[in-house]
Amino acid sequence: MIRVKFPSAFTSITKERRIEVEADGKTVGELLDILFERYGSTLRERLMKDGELVPFINIFVNGEDIRYLNGLQTELKDGDEVAFIPAVAGG
């Protein structure tokens, strides 16, 4: 099982902050497809634009930003934790 953590801003879509998903042996991209199927196009619109991840949401696997791993091709294994973290900007 893969543990998935959503930011509070997503709870209007997901209705929950944490879930577990059967995605062992899959990639982050395949996990996203599972989540899009479960939560519909609204989640897809929040995370993707023109087939790419939006720049203001970061995805971490076990605390590592997927941009520094293999991006959407980052492989997942049983027990992994995937967290969606909104980017913070300030000035």
N, C-alpha and C positions, 0 to 999 in steps of 0.2 A: 504494500500500500504506500502511496505517496501522500504526504500531508501537504495541504495547500492552505496558505494564509492569504486572505484578502484584506486590503485596507478598508477602514470604516466607510470610505466614500463609495465602495462597491456594494455595501449591504442592501442598498435599495434594489440592486439587481439580483444578488446572490441569496439574500435573506439570512446569511450566516457569514461569520468571519473565518471559520476553519472547517475544512472538510477533509475526507480521505477519499482517494481515487485509486482504482486499480489501473496503474500505468507502469508497472515494473517492466523494464526492458524497452520502454518507449523513449522518445525524445521530448524535449520541452515543446516543440512544435506540435507533436502528436497529442500531448497533454492539453495544449490550447484547443485543439480540435474537439477533444472530449468535453472541455469546459464550454466551448461555444455551442455544442450540441445540447448540453444540459441547460445553459442559461440564455441561449438565443443570441440574436443579432446585436442586442444592446451591449453585451459584454464585448463582442467582436469590435464594435464601433469604438468602444473605450480603449481597446488595446492595439488595434491595427488600423493602418491607413495605407492604401495602395499596396497591400501585401507585406508591409513592413511594420515592425513594432513602433508605436508612437514614442517620441523621445522623452516624454514626461512621466513614463511609467518604467521602472526598473524591475527586472525579474532576477531573483536570487535563488540559487540552488545550494542548500546547506551553507548559506551565508556568502556565497561567491556570486558576483554579478555575471550573468551568462554572456555578457559582451566580452569578458576576459576568458571565457571557456570556449565553447563551440557554438555560441549563439543559440538559435532555435534547434540546432542539431545536438545540443548537449544531452547526453544520455542520462536516463533516470534509472535508479535501482530501488528495490524495496527499502523503505525506511527513510528515503530522501524527503527533505522539506523544501517546497517551492513557495517563495513569498513574493507578492506583488507589492512594490514600494513606490509610492508617488515621489517624483523628484521634488526637491525643495529648492526654491530660489529666494533670494533675498537681496536686499540692497541697503 
